[in-house]
Amino acid sequence: MKMIIAVVQDKDSNRLADALVKHEFRATKLATTGGFLKAGNTTFMIGVEDQQVDRVMEIIKENCKSRNQLVAPVSPMGGNADAYVPYPVEVEVGGATVFVLPIESFQQF
């Protein structure tokens, strides 16, 4: 048995949740925050049998795409202002960060 923990951008979370339900996978969905942009994320915890891991990974890849986004940099407070860029910068966001962990058991009541 495996526990799949997938951290995805909020923009992809509803699409991923719908796809998991469509393919009859149950998941626990948690609101999380992180990354250097301090943006909202959603973390999915999915318990599956070993042979189901590849299918869940495919579903995550199909529904969580990376994209480019313009972000306004935060001005340095007390830091070195020489490296500060005062205009928006394009960065790649989205996609998914996925962890697959072995577990002894999980139960659904």
Stockholm file with secondary structure:
# STOCKHOLM 1.0

chainA/1-109         MKMIIAVVQDKDSNRLADALVKHEFRATKLATTGGFLKAGNTTFMIGVEDQQVDRVMEIIKENCKSRNQLVAPVSPMGGNADAYVPYPVEVEVGGATVFVLPIESFQQF
#=GR chainA/1-109 SS CEEEEEEEEHHHHHHHHHHHHHTTCCCEEEEEEETTTTEEEEEEEEEECGGGHHHHHHHHHHHCCEEEEEECCCCCSSSCGGGCCCSCEEEEEESEEEEEEECSCCCCC
#=GC SS_cons         CEEEEEEEEHHHHHHHHHHHHHTTCCCEEEEEEETTTTEEEEEEEEEECGGGHHHHHHHHHHHCCEEEEEECCCCCSSSCGGGCCCSCEEEEEESEEEEEEECSCCCCC
//
